[in-house]
Amino acid sequence: MMIRRWRGGEKRQHVNRKRRRGSQSDALSSILDRVNVLLDLDTSDNNKAPENTWIQQKLYLQEQRAAQNLSTLYAMLDRNVVTTQQLLEQRWEYIAQGLDAAELGQALQAQQSKKTMLENQIGALELQILNGRRKVIVSSELSVD
């Protein structure tokens, strides 16, 4: 309804029903258009969301596996250090008793080569993890743009 003012007061003017229906249908169509636009945006975002979630889950699992492998390698390295220390103590005892410690020397040499191998594997895995994170950072920066 429209309100017209005149000298003595206000008079309400009734708007034609056909006009009201037309304006309502225009309003309704504009609302529907806006809803469709919002649904399209939401749908496209939802399509990207599962893909990003899947990628994040994959990266999370890769990080978990790498961390597990790394902790296993560090545990093996710690056991190697303990074994090496025990072999050194036995060797000193053999030498103090005047016994032949050649076999222990070979075992120590084998432990040292295992230690070197484990350190190399740890270094390679740490480098792989760092490179993987760099790739993730670069790919996430590209997907944001």
MODELLER restraints for C-alpha pairs under 7 A, 6 or more apart:
rsr = mdl.restraints
at = mdl.atoms
rsr.add(forms.Gaussian(group=physical.xy_distance, feature=features.Distance(at['CA:1:A'], at['CA:12:A']), mean=6.86, stdev=0.5))
rsr.add(forms.Gaussian(group=physical.xy_distance, feature=features.Distance(at['CA:1:A'], at['CA:13:A']), mean=6.16, stdev=0.5))
rsr.add(forms.Gaussian(group=physical.xy_distance, feature=features.Distance(at['CA:1:A'], at['CA:14:A']), mean=5.30, stdev=0.5))
rsr.add(forms.Gaussian(group=physical.xy_distance, feature=features.Distance(at['CA:1:A'], at['CA:15:A']), mean=5.75, stdev=0.5))
rsr.add(forms.Gaussian(group=physical.xy_distance, feature=features.Distance(at['CA:2:A'], at['CA:12:A']), mean=5.98, stdev=0.5))
rsr.add(forms.Gaussian(group=physical.xy_distance, feature=features.Distance(at['CA:2:A'], at['CA:13:A']), mean=5.24, stdev=0.5))
rsr.add(forms.Gaussian(group=physical.xy_distance, feature=features.Distance(at['CA:2:A'], at['CA:14:A']), mean=6.53, stdev=0.5))
rsr.add(forms.Gaussian(group=physical.xy_distance, feature=features.Distance(at['CA:2:A'], at['CA:15:A']), mean=7.00, stdev=0.5))
rsr.add(forms.Gaussian(group=physical.xy_distance, feature=features.Distance(at['CA:3:A'], at['CA:10:A']), mean=6.79, stdev=0.5))
rsr.add(forms.Gaussian(group=physical.xy_distance, feature=features.Distance(at['CA:3:A'], at['CA:11:A']), mean=6.05, stdev=0.5))
rsr.add(forms.Gaussian(group=physical.xy_distance, feature=features.Distance(at['CA:3:A'], at['CA:12:A']), mean=4.55, stdev=0.5))
rsr.add(forms.Gaussian(group=physical.xy_distance, feature=features.Distance(at['CA:3:A'], at['CA:13:A']), mean=5.80, stdev=0.5))
rsr.add(forms.Gaussian(group=physical.xy_distance, feature=features.Distance(at['CA:4:A'], at['CA:10:A']), mean=5.90, stdev=0.5))
rsr.add(forms.Gaussian(group=physical.xy_distance, feature=features.Distance(at['CA:4:A'], at['CA:11:A']), mean=5.43, stdev=0.5))
rsr.add(forms.Gaussian(group=physical.xy_distance, feature=features.Distance(at['CA:4:A'], at['CA:12:A']), mean=6.08, stdev=0.5))
rsr.add(forms.Gaussian(group=physical.xy_distance, feature=features.Distance(at['CA:4:A'], at['CA:13:A']), mean=6.73, stdev=0.5))
rsr.add(forms.Gaussian(group=physical.xy_distance, feature=features.Distance(at['CA:5:A'], at['CA:11:A']), mean=6.29, stdev=0.5))
rsr.add(forms.Gaussian(group=physical.xy_distance, feature=features.Distance(at['CA:70:A'], at['CA:122:A']), mean=6.49, stdev=0.5))
rsr.add(forms.Gaussian(group=physical.xy_distance, feature=features.Distance(at['CA:73:A'], at['CA:118:A']), mean=6.55, stdev=0.5))
rsr.add(forms.Gaussian(group=physical.xy_distance, feature=features.Distance(at['CA:73:A'], at['CA:122:A']), mean=6.53, stdev=0.5))
rsr.add(forms.Gaussian(group=physical.xy_distance, feature=features.Distance(at['CA:77:A'], at['CA:115:A']), mean=6.32, stdev=0.5))
rsr.add(forms.Gaussian(group=physical.xy_distance, feature=features.Distance(at['CA:77:A'], at['CA:118:A']), mean=6.36, stdev=0.5))
rsr.add(forms.Gaussian(group=physical.xy_distance, feature=features.Distance(at['CA:80:A'], at['CA:111:A']), mean=6.59, stdev=0.5))
rsr.add(forms.Gaussian(group=physical.xy_distance, feature=features.Distance(at['CA:80:A'], at['CA:115:A']), mean=6.55, stdev=0.5))
rsr.add(forms.Gaussian(group=physical.xy_distance, feature=features.Distance(at['CA:84:A'], at['CA:108:A']), mean=6.25, stdev=0.5))
rsr.add(forms.Gaussian(group=physical.xy_distance, feature=features.Distance(at['CA:84:A'], at['CA:111:A']), mean=6.30, stdev=0.5))
rsr.add(forms.Gaussian(group=physical.xy_distance, feature=features.Distance(at['CA:87:A'], at['CA:104:A']), mean=6.52, stdev=0.5))
rsr.add(forms.Gaussian(group=physical.xy_distance, feature=features.Distance(at['CA:87:A'], at['CA:108:A']), mean=6.56, stdev=0.5))
rsr.add(forms.Gaussian(group=physical.xy_distance, feature=features.Distance(at['CA:91:A'], at['CA:101:A']), mean=5.75, stdev=0.5))
rsr.add(forms.Gaussian(group=physical.xy_distance, feature=features.Distance(at['CA:91:A'], at['CA:104:A']), mean=6.15, stdev=0.5))
rsr.add(forms.Gaussian(group=physical.xy_distance, feature=features.Distance(at['CA:94:A'], at['CA:100:A']), mean=6.67, stdev=0.5))
rsr.add(forms.Gaussian(group=physical.xy_distance, feature=features.Distance(at['CA:94:A'], at['CA:101:A']), mean=5.99, stdev=0.5))
rsr.add(forms.Gaussian(group=physical.xy_distance, feature=features.Distance(at['CA:95:A'], at['CA:101:A']), mean=6.59, stdev=0.5))
